[in-house]
Amino acid sequence: MIRVLGSLLRSEGRVARRAGLLLAIAFCAALPAGAKNQGGQAAGSPVAGQVSGQAIYTLTQQFLTVAPKRFNGSPGHLAAEQFIKDQFKPEAAKGNFETDAFTASTPAGPQSMRNYIVRYPGKKDGAIVLLTHYETNYPLKDINFVGANDGACTSALLIEIGKYFRAHPPQGYSVWLVFDDGEEAVKEWSDTDSLYGTKHLAAKWQRDGTIEKVKAVLLADMIGDKDLNILEETQSTPWLTDLLRQAAVNTHHTANVFKTEGAEEDDHLPFLKRGVPTIDIIDVDYGPKTQALPDGYHHTAQDTINNISAKSLQVSADLFMEMIRLINQK
Ligand SMILES: [Zn+2]
């Protein structure tokens, strides 16, 4: 990710609003459950454990072994692309794997970038898009930056969710995975030097009408942190924020969400700007902040496999799967 626009501890008023919502959620939970919901999951029963946090962690390790440094133009970037492609051979055989190649104009000159889109067709018209970037920062190419939390573990999260939907095709909306390139700044973060992949894809989807099919975009960023504390990102679409709050209640992960709130510049913005309901599911508070590391482990050589955990990835997987179930119920 990202540039932090500012975050703050929750105010009294927000806590009060949450208490009101909890009442509403308790009421919803008391409603009778149907046999099956649109997501192919039992209605009324939360979906914790469908996707394994340990499997995501192990896959993150494998990804980092194959492609530790994944900045644009590096052999590691090519290895990362191959790693992603290798995961989706069954989808490619069905024509449900798309490479979206483009050339980005960057402060370091033109760079060729690749987004990857994987589609699991559902039964209902429309799609839920899960989104993560997979590359590492070009400006950090000269330090040992591998982005275990920042790009790698969320790529593994989406791959494991994909394996679930390969075995259990969506019964509601289609589920699309997007692995986007060029999220990070090439030189220094600005409106023009950032979010290359999602700006390109959102514009393309607007031109060709695909954007009309997208019911929601769920963005995963930096949510493998051992000390997982998902931010209430204030630009995200309010009904999706409410749904994430409900998902945390349903999966018993309320301790991991919304202790802080703030605005982020991240891959959700190009979709939000086009009116697509989008949420940035992100933990910006990564590692202890010291004089030497004023932003904790973020964008440092400390962003390693040792500072993420299977337990946090389990929480993140549960929240994503429950969000998909709840969106299908809406
Ligand atoms: Zn980053």
py3Dmol code that shows the C-alpha trace and the ligand (Angstrom):
import py3Dmol

protein = """\
ATOM      1  CA  MET A   1       0.000   0.000   0.000  1.00  0.00           C
ATOM      2  CA  ILE A   2      -0.636   3.240   0.394  1.00  0.00           C
ATOM      3  CA  ARG A   3      -0.360   6.646   1.790  1.00  0.00           C
ATOM      4  CA  VAL A   4      -2.000   7.287   5.141  1.00  0.00           C
ATOM      5  CA  LEU A   5      -4.205  10.363   5.094  1.00  0.00           C
ATOM      6  CA  GLY A   6      -4.724  10.292   8.837  1.00  0.00           C
ATOM      7  CA  SER A   7      -6.174   8.005  11.428  1.00  0.00           C
ATOM      8  CA  LEU A   8      -7.523   8.487  14.885  1.00  0.00           C
ATOM      9  CA  LEU A   9      -8.837   6.523  17.785  1.00  0.00           C
ATOM     10  CA  ARG A  10     -12.553   5.961  17.738  1.00  0.00           C
ATOM     11  CA  SER A  11     -14.617   8.782  19.189  1.00  0.00           C
ATOM     12  CA  GLU A  12     -17.464   8.294  21.657  1.00  0.00           C
ATOM     13  CA  GLY A  13     -20.046   8.979  18.958  1.00  0.00           C
ATOM     14  CA  ARG A  14     -18.775   6.195  16.738  1.00  0.00           C
ATOM     15  CA  VAL A  15     -18.881   3.727  19.630  1.00  0.00           C
ATOM     16  CA  ALA A  16     -22.513   4.684  20.233  1.00  0.00           C
ATOM     17  CA  ARG A  17     -23.345   4.095  16.576  1.00  0.00           C
ATOM     18  CA  ARG A  18     -21.706   0.691  16.760  1.00  0.00           C
ATOM     19  CA  ALA A  19     -23.777  -0.260  19.807  1.00  0.00           C
ATOM     20  CA  GLY A  20     -26.910   0.535  17.799  1.00  0.00           C
ATOM     21  CA  LEU A  21     -25.738  -1.645  14.959  1.00  0.00           C
ATOM     22  CA  LEU A  22     -24.983  -4.526  17.267  1.00  0.00           C
ATOM     23  CA  LEU A  23     -28.633  -4.484  18.316  1.00  0.00           C
ATOM     24  CA  ALA A  24     -29.652  -4.610  14.658  1.00  0.00           C
ATOM     25  CA  ILE A  25     -27.252  -7.488  14.058  1.00  0.00           C
ATOM     26  CA  ALA A  26     -28.579  -9.394  17.074  1.00  0.00           C
ATOM     27  CA  PHE A  27     -32.073  -8.966  15.579  1.00  0.00           C
ATOM     28  CA  CYS A  28     -30.919 -10.251  12.172  1.00  0.00           C
ATOM     29  CA  ALA A  29     -29.181 -13.231  13.758  1.00  0.00           C
ATOM     30  CA  ALA A  30     -32.483 -14.203  15.351  1.00  0.00           C
ATOM     31  CA  LEU A  31     -34.189 -14.502  11.961  1.00  0.00           C
ATOM     32  CA  PRO A  32     -34.869 -18.050  10.782  1.00  0.00           C
ATOM     33  CA  ALA A  33     -32.257 -19.465   8.429  1.00  0.00           C
ATOM     34  CA  GLY A  34     -33.130 -20.788   4.974  1.00  0.00           C
ATOM     35  CA  ALA A  35     -31.753 -24.042   3.605  1.00  0.00           C
ATOM     36  CA  LYS A  36     -29.110 -22.528   1.341  1.00  0.00           C
ATOM     37  CA  ASN A  37     -28.146 -18.984   0.568  1.00  0.00           C
ATOM     38  CA  GLN A  38     -26.896 -17.487  -2.699  1.00  0.00           C
ATOM     39  CA  GLY A  39     -23.237 -18.101  -1.857  1.00  0.00           C
ATOM     40  CA  GLY A  40     -23.555 -21.874  -1.726  1.00  0.00           C
ATOM     41  CA  GLN A  41     -23.110 -21.699   2.034  1.00  0.00           C
ATOM     42  CA  ALA A  42     -25.671 -22.472   4.696  1.00  0.00           C
ATOM     43  CA  ALA A  43     -27.756 -19.354   5.301  1.00  0.00           C
ATOM     44  CA  GLY A  44     -27.582 -17.971   8.803  1.00  0.00           C
ATOM     45  CA  SER A  45     -24.448 -19.929   9.594  1.00  0.00           C
ATOM     46  CA  PRO A  46     -21.215 -17.963   9.435  1.00  0.00           C
ATOM     47  CA  VAL A  47     -18.402 -19.331   7.352  1.00  0.00           C
ATOM     48  CA  ALA A  48     -15.356 -19.318   9.652  1.00  0.00           C
ATOM     49  CA  GLY A  49     -12.748 -21.907   8.688  1.00  0.00           C
ATOM     50  CA  GLN A  50     -13.837 -22.562   5.080  1.00  0.00           C
ATOM     51  CA  VAL A  51     -10.487 -21.224   3.888  1.00  0.00           C
ATOM     52  CA  SER A  52      -7.428 -22.169   5.960  1.00  0.00           C
ATOM     53  CA  GLY A  53      -5.196 -19.459   7.438  1.00  0.00           C
ATOM     54  CA  GLN A  54      -2.385 -21.994   7.711  1.00  0.00           C
ATOM     55  CA  ALA A  55      -2.696 -22.802   3.987  1.00  0.00           C
ATOM     56  CA  ILE A  56      -2.528 -19.072   3.180  1.00  0.00           C
ATOM     57  CA  TYR A  57       0.556 -18.700   5.393  1.00  0.00           C
ATOM     58  CA  THR A  58       2.302 -21.667   3.752  1.00  0.00           C
ATOM     59  CA  LEU A  59       1.468 -20.346   0.285  1.00  0.00           C
ATOM     60  CA  THR A  60       2.835 -16.915   1.291  1.00  0.00           C
ATOM     61  CA  GLN A  61       6.101 -18.629   2.263  1.00  0.00           C
ATOM     62  CA  GLN A  62       6.230 -20.371  -1.129  1.00  0.00           C
ATOM     63  CA  PHE A  63       5.478 -17.110  -2.962  1.00  0.00           C
ATOM     64  CA  LEU A  64       8.267 -15.312  -1.070  1.00  0.00           C
ATOM     65  CA  THR A  65      10.728 -18.121  -1.830  1.00  0.00           C
ATOM     66  CA  VAL A  66       9.967 -17.960  -5.552  1.00  0.00           C
ATOM     67  CA  ALA A  67       9.565 -14.177  -5.839  1.00  0.00           C
ATOM     68  CA  PRO A  68      10.989 -12.329  -2.827  1.00  0.00           C
ATOM     69  CA  LYS A  69      11.527  -8.993  -4.596  1.00  0.00           C
ATOM     70  CA  ARG A  70       8.840  -8.253  -7.145  1.00  0.00           C
ATOM     71  CA  PHE A  71       9.518  -4.708  -8.343  1.00  0.00           C
ATOM     72  CA  ASN A  72       8.699  -3.771 -11.899  1.00  0.00           C
ATOM     73  CA  GLY A  73      11.147  -5.100 -14.476  1.00  0.00           C
ATOM     74  CA  SER A  74      12.849  -7.544 -12.071  1.00  0.00           C
ATOM     75  CA  PRO A  75      13.179 -11.322 -12.525  1.00  0.00           C
ATOM     76  CA  GLY A  76      11.214 -11.593  -9.258  1.00  0.00           C
ATOM     77  CA  HIS A  77       8.262  -9.769 -10.838  1.00  0.00           C
ATOM     78  CA  LEU A  78       8.275 -12.250 -13.712  1.00  0.00           C
ATOM     79  CA  ALA A  79       8.495 -15.109 -11.181  1.00  0.00           C
ATOM     80  CA  ALA A  80       5.536 -13.654  -9.272  1.00  0.00           C
ATOM     81  CA  GLU A  81       3.511 -13.489 -12.483  1.00  0.00           C
ATOM     82  CA  GLN A  82       4.356 -17.114 -13.260  1.00  0.00           C
ATOM     83  CA  PHE A  83       3.494 -18.154  -9.679  1.00  0.00           C
ATOM     84  CA  ILE A  84       0.046 -16.581  -9.971  1.00  0.00           C
ATOM     85  CA  LYS A  85      -0.563 -18.080 -13.436  1.00  0.00           C
ATOM     86  CA  ASP A  86       0.506 -21.541 -12.215  1.00  0.00           C
ATOM     87  CA  GLN A  87      -2.170 -21.452  -9.483  1.00  0.00           C
ATOM     88  CA  PHE A  88      -5.015 -21.046 -11.942  1.00  0.00           C
ATOM     89  CA  LYS A  89      -4.461 -23.621 -14.684  1.00  0.00           C
ATOM     90  CA  PRO A  90      -7.998 -25.083 -14.283  1.00  0.00           C
ATOM     91  CA  GLU A  91      -9.521 -21.610 -14.634  1.00  0.00           C
ATOM     92  CA  ALA A  92      -7.276 -20.809 -17.640  1.00  0.00           C
ATOM     93  CA  ALA A  93      -8.435 -24.052 -19.309  1.00  0.00           C
ATOM     94  CA  LYS A  94     -12.029 -22.820 -18.983  1.00  0.00           C
ATOM     95  CA  GLY A  95     -11.221 -19.361 -20.357  1.00  0.00           C
ATOM     96  CA  ASN A  96     -11.703 -17.788 -16.941  1.00  0.00           C
ATOM     97  CA  PHE A  97      -8.175 -16.425 -16.519  1.00  0.00           C
ATOM     98  CA  GLU A  98      -7.356 -13.100 -18.141  1.00  0.00           C
ATOM     99  CA  THR A  99      -4.070 -11.213 -18.437  1.00  0.00           C
ATOM    100  CA  ASP A 100      -4.629  -7.468 -18.614  1.00  0.00           C
ATOM    101  CA  ALA A 101      -1.338  -6.082 -19.951  1.00  0.00           C
ATOM    102  CA  PHE A 102      -0.721  -2.374 -20.326  1.00  0.00           C
ATOM    103  CA  THR A 103       2.060   0.180 -20.382  1.00  0.00           C
ATOM    104  CA  ALA A 104       2.129   2.699 -17.552  1.00  0.00           C
ATOM    105  CA  SER A 105       3.704   6.086 -17.917  1.00  0.00           C
ATOM    106  CA  THR A 106       5.806   6.488 -14.747  1.00  0.00           C
ATOM    107  CA  PRO A 107       8.476   8.887 -13.453  1.00  0.00           C
ATOM    108  CA  ALA A 108      11.005   6.119 -14.279  1.00  0.00           C
ATOM    109  CA  GLY A 109       9.741   5.980 -17.883  1.00  0.00           C
ATOM    110  CA  PRO A 110       7.216   3.635 -19.490  1.00  0.00           C
ATOM    111  CA  GLN A 111       6.804   0.352 -17.580  1.00  0.00           C
ATOM    112  CA  SER A 112       4.916  -2.688 -18.799  1.00  0.00           C
ATOM    113  CA  MET A 113       2.516  -3.984 -16.171  1.00  0.00           C
ATOM    114  CA  ARG A 114       0.152  -6.924 -15.886  1.00  0.00           C
ATOM    115  CA  ASN A 115      -3.074  -7.337 -13.940  1.00  0.00           C
ATOM    116  CA  TYR A 116      -4.542 -10.844 -13.648  1.00  0.00           C
ATOM    117  CA  ILE A 117      -8.260 -11.528 -13.417  1.00  0.00           C
ATOM    118  CA  VAL A 118      -9.723 -14.921 -12.426  1.00  0.00           C
ATOM    119  CA  ARG A 119     -13.445 -15.546 -12.765  1.00  0.00           C
ATOM    120  CA  TYR A 120     -15.663 -18.041 -10.915  1.00  0.00           C
ATOM    121  CA  PRO A 121     -19.063 -17.742 -12.598  1.00  0.00           C
ATOM    122  CA  GLY A 122     -22.057 -17.649 -10.293  1.00  0.00           C
ATOM    123  CA  LYS A 123     -25.791 -18.093 -10.836  1.00  0.00           C
ATOM    124  CA  LYS A 124     -26.831 -14.499 -10.207  1.00  0.00           C
ATOM    125  CA  ASP A 125     -26.123 -11.630 -12.594  1.00  0.00           C
ATOM    126  CA  GLY A 126     -23.254  -9.570 -11.191  1.00  0.00           C
ATOM    127  CA  ALA A 127     -19.883 -10.108  -9.553  1.00  0.00           C
ATOM    128  CA  ILE A 128     -18.093  -9.604  -6.252  1.00  0.00           C
ATOM    129  CA  VAL A 129     -14.496  -8.572  -6.908  1.00  0.00           C
ATOM    130  CA  LEU A 130     -11.683  -9.432  -4.480  1.00  0.00           C
ATOM    131  CA  LEU A 131      -8.624  -7.302  -5.070  1.00  0.00           C
ATOM    132  CA  THR A 132      -4.955  -7.203  -4.039  1.00  0.00           C
ATOM    133  CA  HIS A 133      -1.713  -5.923  -5.493  1.00  0.00           C
ATOM    134  CA  TYR A 134       1.134  -8.415  -5.864  1.00  0.00           C
ATOM    135  CA  GLU A 135       4.221  -6.375  -6.741  1.00  0.00           C
ATOM    136  CA  THR A 136       6.768  -4.759  -4.412  1.00  0.00           C
ATOM    137  CA  ASN A 137       7.911  -1.161  -4.436  1.00  0.00           C
ATOM    138  CA  TYR A 138      10.225   0.014  -7.166  1.00  0.00           C
ATOM    139  CA  PRO A 139      11.819   2.646  -4.862  1.00  0.00           C
ATOM    140  CA  LEU A 140      12.623  -0.109  -2.326  1.00  0.00           C
ATOM    141  CA  LYS A 141      14.412  -2.267  -4.905  1.00  0.00           C
ATOM    142  CA  ASP A 142      17.794  -1.598  -3.305  1.00  0.00           C
ATOM    143  CA  ILE A 143      16.844  -2.813   0.186  1.00  0.00           C
ATOM    144  CA  ASN A 144      15.791  -6.314   1.151  1.00  0.00           C
ATOM    145  CA  PHE A 145      12.065  -5.561   0.934  1.00  0.00           C
ATOM    146  CA  VAL A 146       9.862  -8.612   0.277  1.00  0.00           C
ATOM    147  CA  GLY A 147       6.433  -7.320   1.308  1.00  0.00           C
ATOM    148  CA  ALA A 148       5.258 -10.427   3.173  1.00  0.00           C
ATOM    149  CA  ASN A 149       2.347  -8.426   4.545  1.00  0.00           C
ATOM    150  CA  ASP A 150       2.321  -5.815   1.783  1.00  0.00           C
ATOM    151  CA  GLY A 151       1.265  -7.740  -1.314  1.00  0.00           C
ATOM    152  CA  ALA A 152       2.380 -11.348  -0.720  1.00  0.00           C
ATOM    153  CA  CYS A 153       0.008 -12.673   1.941  1.00  0.00           C
ATOM    154  CA  THR A 154      -3.038 -11.014   0.368  1.00  0.00           C
ATOM    155  CA  SER A 155      -2.133 -12.606  -2.982  1.00  0.00           C
ATOM    156  CA  ALA A 156      -2.013 -15.954  -1.166  1.00  0.00           C
ATOM    157  CA  LEU A 157      -5.350 -15.126   0.522  1.00  0.00           C
ATOM    158  CA  LEU A 158      -7.033 -14.605  -2.844  1.00  0.00           C
ATOM    159  CA  ILE A 159      -5.438 -17.754  -4.303  1.00  0.00           C
ATOM    160  CA  GLU A 160      -6.776 -19.885  -1.419  1.00  0.00           C
ATOM    161  CA  ILE A 161     -10.224 -18.300  -1.717  1.00  0.00           C
ATOM    162  CA  GLY A 162     -10.043 -19.160  -5.422  1.00  0.00           C
ATOM    163  CA  LYS A 163      -9.347 -22.802  -4.564  1.00  0.00           C
ATOM    164  CA  TYR A 164     -12.491 -22.797  -2.398  1.00  0.00           C
ATOM    165  CA  PHE A 165     -14.648 -21.510  -5.243  1.00  0.00           C
ATOM    166  CA  ARG A 166     -13.029 -23.949  -7.670  1.00  0.00           C
ATOM    167  CA  ALA A 167     -14.342 -26.777  -5.470  1.00  0.00           C
ATOM    168  CA  HIS A 168     -17.591 -24.970  -4.526  1.00  0.00           C
ATOM    169  CA  PRO A 169     -18.731 -22.832  -7.495  1.00  0.00           C
ATOM    170  CA  PRO A 170     -20.552 -19.665  -6.395  1.00  0.00           C
ATOM    171  CA  GLN A 171     -24.308 -20.152  -6.172  1.00  0.00           C
ATOM    172  CA  GLY A 172     -24.930 -16.392  -5.925  1.00  0.00           C
ATOM    173  CA  TYR A 173     -22.951 -13.628  -7.614  1.00  0.00           C
ATOM    174  CA  SER A 174     -19.850 -14.544  -9.575  1.00  0.00           C
ATOM    175  CA  VAL A 175     -16.588 -14.131  -7.674  1.00  0.00           C
ATOM    176  CA  TRP A 176     -13.729 -12.459  -9.521  1.00  0.00           C
ATOM    177  CA  LEU A 177     -10.171 -12.284  -8.194  1.00  0.00           C
ATOM    178  CA  VAL A 178      -8.008  -9.388  -9.338  1.00  0.00           C
ATOM    179  CA  PHE A 179      -4.233  -9.412  -8.804  1.00  0.00           C
ATOM    180  CA  ASP A 180      -3.223  -5.890  -9.724  1.00  0.00           C
ATOM    181  CA  ASP A 181       0.174  -4.535 -10.634  1.00  0.00           C
ATOM    182  CA  GLY A 182       1.661  -1.100  -9.953  1.00  0.00           C
ATOM    183  CA  GLU A 183      -0.227  -0.201  -6.785  1.00  0.00           C
ATOM    184  CA  GLU A 184       2.921   1.254  -5.270  1.00  0.00           C
ATOM    185  CA  ALA A 185       4.527   4.527  -6.306  1.00  0.00           C
ATOM    186  CA  VAL A 186       7.423   4.220  -8.729  1.00  0.00           C
ATOM    187  CA  LYS A 187       9.202   7.288  -7.338  1.00  0.00           C
ATOM    188  CA  GLU A 188       7.157   9.122  -4.718  1.00  0.00           C
ATOM    189  CA  TRP A 189       3.464   8.713  -3.945  1.00  0.00           C
ATOM    190  CA  SER A 190       1.223  11.233  -5.704  1.00  0.00           C
ATOM    191  CA  ASP A 191      -2.119  11.203  -7.509  1.00  0.00           C
ATOM    192  CA  THR A 192      -0.302  10.378 -10.746  1.00  0.00           C
ATOM    193  CA  ASP A 193       2.475   8.159  -9.326  1.00  0.00           C
ATOM    194  CA  SER A 194       0.395   5.378  -7.702  1.00  0.00           C
ATOM    195  CA  LEU A 195      -2.393   2.855  -8.299  1.00  0.00           C
ATOM    196  CA  TYR A 196      -1.373   2.192 -11.925  1.00  0.00           C
ATOM    197  CA  GLY A 197      -3.056  -1.206 -12.213  1.00  0.00           C
ATOM    198  CA  THR A 198      -6.403  -0.343 -10.667  1.00  0.00           C
ATOM    199  CA  LYS A 199      -6.636   3.006 -12.465  1.00  0.00           C
ATOM    200  CA  HIS A 200      -6.097   1.158 -15.741  1.00  0.00           C
ATOM    201  CA  LEU A 201      -8.558  -1.640 -14.926  1.00  0.00           C
ATOM    202  CA  ALA A 202     -11.323   0.583 -13.557  1.00  0.00           C
ATOM    203  CA  ALA A 203     -11.119   2.822 -16.645  1.00  0.00           C
ATOM    204  CA  LYS A 204     -11.149  -0.192 -18.956  1.00  0.00           C
ATOM    205  CA  TRP A 205     -14.125  -1.742 -17.174  1.00  0.00           C
ATOM    206  CA  GLN A 206     -15.948   1.559 -17.441  1.00  0.00           C
ATOM    207  CA  ARG A 207     -15.278   1.781 -21.192  1.00  0.00           C
ATOM    208  CA  ASP A 208     -16.409  -1.782 -21.921  1.00  0.00           C
ATOM    209  CA  GLY A 209     -19.382  -1.781 -19.504  1.00  0.00           C
ATOM    210  CA  THR A 210     -17.976  -4.488 -17.189  1.00  0.00           C
ATOM    211  CA  ILE A 211     -18.173  -2.062 -14.276  1.00  0.00           C
ATOM    212  CA  GLU A 212     -21.988  -2.273 -14.359  1.00  0.00           C
ATOM    213  CA  LYS A 213     -21.744  -5.928 -13.334  1.00  0.00           C
ATOM    214  CA  VAL A 214     -19.592  -5.248 -10.250  1.00  0.00           C
ATOM    215  CA  LYS A 215     -21.733  -5.330  -7.097  1.00  0.00           C
ATOM    216  CA  ALA A 216     -18.835  -4.770  -4.679  1.00  0.00           C
ATOM    217  CA  VAL A 217     -15.050  -4.592  -4.578  1.00  0.00           C
ATOM    218  CA  LEU A 218     -13.346  -5.966  -1.455  1.00  0.00           C
ATOM    219  CA  LEU A 219      -9.734  -4.817  -1.273  1.00  0.00           C
ATOM    220  CA  ALA A 220      -7.251  -6.807   0.855  1.00  0.00           C
ATOM    221  CA  ASP A 221      -4.099  -5.000   1.971  1.00  0.00           C
ATOM    222  CA  MET A 222      -1.654  -5.753   4.817  1.00  0.00           C
ATOM    223  CA  ILE A 223      -4.008  -8.022   6.742  1.00  0.00           C
ATOM    224  CA  GLY A 224      -1.553 -10.735   7.762  1.00  0.00           C
ATOM    225  CA  ASP A 225      -0.049  -8.640  10.579  1.00  0.00           C
ATOM    226  CA  LYS A 226       0.442 -10.773  13.709  1.00  0.00           C
ATOM    227  CA  ASP A 227      -1.275  -8.019  15.671  1.00  0.00           C
ATOM    228  CA  LEU A 228      -4.282  -7.687  13.374  1.00  0.00           C
ATOM    229  CA  ASN A 229      -6.284  -4.501  13.770  1.00  0.00           C
ATOM    230  CA  ILE A 230      -8.339  -3.703  10.680  1.00  0.00           C
ATOM    231  CA  LEU A 231      -8.926  -0.006  10.207  1.00  0.00           C
ATOM    232  CA  GLU A 232     -12.346   1.511   9.686  1.00  0.00           C
ATOM    233  CA  GLU A 233     -11.426   3.161   6.388  1.00  0.00           C
ATOM    234  CA  THR A 234     -13.605   6.231   6.163  1.00  0.00           C
ATOM    235  CA  GLN A 235     -13.810   6.620   2.374  1.00  0.00           C
ATOM    236  CA  SER A 236     -15.095   3.072   1.898  1.00  0.00           C
ATOM    237  CA  THR A 237     -18.753   2.571   0.977  1.00  0.00           C
ATOM    238  CA  PRO A 238     -20.779   2.742   4.237  1.00  0.00           C
ATOM    239  CA  TRP A 239     -22.948  -0.356   3.631  1.00  0.00           C
ATOM    240  CA  LEU A 240     -19.811  -2.424   3.084  1.00  0.00           C
ATOM    241  CA  THR A 241     -18.279  -1.037   6.280  1.00  0.00           C
ATOM    242  CA  ASP A 242     -21.453  -2.045   8.123  1.00  0.00           C
ATOM    243  CA  LEU A 243     -21.284  -5.482   6.507  1.00  0.00           C
ATOM    244  CA  LEU A 244     -17.665  -5.961   7.621  1.00  0.00           C
ATOM    245  CA  ARG A 245     -18.707  -5.041  11.148  1.00  0.00           C
ATOM    246  CA  GLN A 246     -21.458  -7.656  10.949  1.00  0.00           C
ATOM    247  CA  ALA A 247     -19.063 -10.220   9.466  1.00  0.00           C
ATOM    248  CA  ALA A 248     -16.724  -9.680  12.429  1.00  0.00           C
ATOM    249  CA  VAL A 249     -19.600 -10.297  14.852  1.00  0.00           C
ATOM    250  CA  ASN A 250     -20.757 -13.425  13.000  1.00  0.00           C
ATOM    251  CA  THR A 251     -17.255 -14.937  12.876  1.00  0.00           C
ATOM    252  CA  HIS A 252     -16.308 -13.853  16.428  1.00  0.00           C
ATOM    253  CA  HIS A 253     -13.485 -11.618  15.246  1.00  0.00           C
ATOM    254  CA  THR A 254     -14.675  -8.273  16.637  1.00  0.00           C
ATOM    255  CA  ALA A 255     -11.391  -7.889  18.571  1.00  0.00           C
ATOM    256  CA  ASN A 256      -9.593  -7.546  15.226  1.00  0.00           C
ATOM    257  CA  VAL A 257     -11.627  -4.773  13.615  1.00  0.00           C
ATOM    258  CA  PHE A 258     -12.350  -1.081  13.799  1.00  0.00           C
ATOM    259  CA  LYS A 259     -10.466   0.007  16.924  1.00  0.00           C
ATOM    260  CA  THR A 260      -9.181   2.885  14.796  1.00  0.00           C
ATOM    261  CA  GLU A 261     -10.485   4.813  11.852  1.00  0.00           C
ATOM    262  CA  GLY A 262      -8.837   6.822   9.113  1.00  0.00           C
ATOM    263  CA  ALA A 263      -8.634   7.527   5.389  1.00  0.00           C
ATOM    264  CA  GLU A 264      -6.188   5.735   3.107  1.00  0.00           C
ATOM    265  CA  GLU A 265      -5.078   6.224  -0.452  1.00  0.00           C
ATOM    266  CA  ASP A 266      -5.227   2.728  -1.850  1.00  0.00           C
ATOM    267  CA  ASP A 267      -6.524   0.575  -4.697  1.00  0.00           C
ATOM    268  CA  HIS A 268     -10.157   1.149  -3.705  1.00  0.00           C
ATOM    269  CA  LEU A 269     -10.126   4.747  -4.972  1.00  0.00           C
ATOM    270  CA  PRO A 270     -10.294   4.177  -8.763  1.00  0.00           C
ATOM    271  CA  PHE A 271     -13.441   2.050  -8.229  1.00  0.00           C
ATOM    272  CA  LEU A 272     -15.007   4.361  -5.642  1.00  0.00           C
ATOM    273  CA  LYS A 273     -14.540   7.290  -8.027  1.00  0.00           C
ATOM    274  CA  ARG A 274     -16.644   5.423 -10.577  1.00  0.00           C
ATOM    275  CA  GLY A 275     -19.450   4.780  -8.107  1.00  0.00           C
ATOM    276  CA  VAL A 276     -18.651   1.113  -7.436  1.00  0.00           C
ATOM    277  CA  PRO A 277     -19.302   0.025  -3.821  1.00  0.00           C
ATOM    278  CA  THR A 278     -15.799  -0.641  -2.514  1.00  0.00           C
ATOM    279  CA  ILE A 279     -14.111  -1.271   0.833  1.00  0.00           C
ATOM    280  CA  ASP A 280     -10.435  -1.116   1.786  1.00  0.00           C
ATOM    281  CA  ILE A 281      -9.849  -3.925   4.283  1.00  0.00           C
ATOM    282  CA  ILE A 282      -6.483  -2.891   5.661  1.00  0.00           C
ATOM    283  CA  ASP A 283      -4.391  -2.806   8.823  1.00  0.00           C
ATOM    284  CA  VAL A 284      -2.100   0.218   8.642  1.00  0.00           C
ATOM    285  CA  ASP A 285      -0.644  -0.258  12.117  1.00  0.00           C
ATOM    286  CA  TYR A 286       2.139  -2.778  11.440  1.00  0.00           C
ATOM    287  CA  GLY A 287       4.842  -3.364  14.041  1.00  0.00           C
ATOM    288  CA  PRO A 288       6.155  -1.106  16.787  1.00  0.00           C
ATOM    289  CA  LYS A 289       6.917   2.471  15.790  1.00  0.00           C
ATOM    290  CA  THR A 290      10.396   3.575  16.870  1.00  0.00           C
ATOM    291  CA  GLN A 291      12.742   6.400  15.971  1.00  0.00           C
ATOM    292  CA  ALA A 292      14.514   4.082  13.535  1.00  0.00           C
ATOM    293  CA  LEU A 293      11.184   2.741  12.148  1.00  0.00           C
ATOM    294  CA  PRO A 294       8.694   5.637  12.415  1.00  0.00           C
ATOM    295  CA  ASP A 295       6.114   3.731  10.339  1.00  0.00           C
ATOM    296  CA  GLY A 296       6.749   0.375  12.035  1.00  0.00           C
ATOM    297  CA  TYR A 297       7.515  -2.450   9.620  1.00  0.00           C
ATOM    298  CA  HIS A 298       5.634  -0.831   6.730  1.00  0.00           C
ATOM    299  CA  HIS A 299       7.920  -0.480   3.678  1.00  0.00           C
ATOM    300  CA  THR A 300      10.950  -1.809   5.561  1.00  0.00           C
ATOM    301  CA  ALA A 301      13.109  -4.940   5.444  1.00  0.00           C
ATOM    302  CA  GLN A 302      11.161  -5.993   8.559  1.00  0.00           C
ATOM    303  CA  ASP A 303       8.066  -6.802   6.474  1.00  0.00           C
ATOM    304  CA  THR A 304       8.874 -10.517   6.560  1.00  0.00           C
ATOM    305  CA  ILE A 305       7.090 -13.831   7.021  1.00  0.00           C
ATOM    306  CA  ASN A 306       8.040 -13.709  10.728  1.00  0.00           C
ATOM    307  CA  ASN A 307       5.845 -10.663  11.272  1.00  0.00           C
ATOM    308  CA  ILE A 308       2.673 -12.144   9.838  1.00  0.00           C
ATOM    309  CA  SER A 309       0.745 -15.121  11.216  1.00  0.00           C
ATOM    310  CA  ALA A 310      -1.521 -17.943  10.135  1.00  0.00           C
ATOM    311  CA  LYS A 311      -3.893 -16.879  12.914  1.00  0.00           C
ATOM    312  CA  SER A 312      -4.359 -13.380  11.472  1.00  0.00           C
ATOM    313  CA  LEU A 313      -4.724 -14.812   7.978  1.00  0.00           C
ATOM    314  CA  GLN A 314      -7.464 -17.084   9.335  1.00  0.00           C
ATOM    315  CA  VAL A 315      -9.289 -14.027  10.661  1.00  0.00           C
ATOM    316  CA  SER A 316      -8.907 -12.256   7.309  1.00  0.00           C
ATOM    317  CA  ALA A 317     -10.086 -15.301   5.342  1.00  0.00           C
ATOM    318  CA  ASP A 318     -13.118 -15.718   7.627  1.00  0.00           C
ATOM    319  CA  LEU A 319     -14.034 -12.048   7.206  1.00  0.00           C
ATOM    320  CA  PHE A 320     -13.742 -12.182   3.401  1.00  0.00           C
ATOM    321  CA  MET A 321     -15.811 -15.375   3.125  1.00  0.00           C
ATOM    322  CA  GLU A 322     -18.466 -14.014   5.476  1.00  0.00           C
ATOM    323  CA  MET A 323     -18.567 -10.728   3.551  1.00  0.00           C
ATOM    324  CA  ILE A 324     -19.233 -12.673   0.334  1.00  0.00           C
ATOM    325  CA  ARG A 325     -22.041 -14.623   2.074  1.00  0.00           C
ATOM    326  CA  LEU A 326     -23.600 -11.436   3.446  1.00  0.00           C
ATOM    327  CA  ILE A 327     -23.429  -9.586   0.109  1.00  0.00           C
ATOM    328  CA  ASN A 328     -25.242 -12.515  -1.509  1.00  0.00           C
ATOM    329  CA  GLN A 329     -27.933 -12.302   1.162  1.00  0.00           C
ATOM    330  CA  LYS A 330     -28.499  -8.581   0.684  1.00  0.00           C
TER     331      LYS A 330
END
"""
ligand_1 = """\
1
ZN
Zn 3.155 -0.855 0.205
"""
view = py3Dmol.view(width=600, height=400)
view.addModel(protein, "pdb")
view.setStyle({"model": 0}, {"cartoon": {"style": "trace"}})
view.addModel(ligand_1, "xyz")
view.setStyle({"model": 1}, {"stick": {}})
view.zoomTo()
view.show()
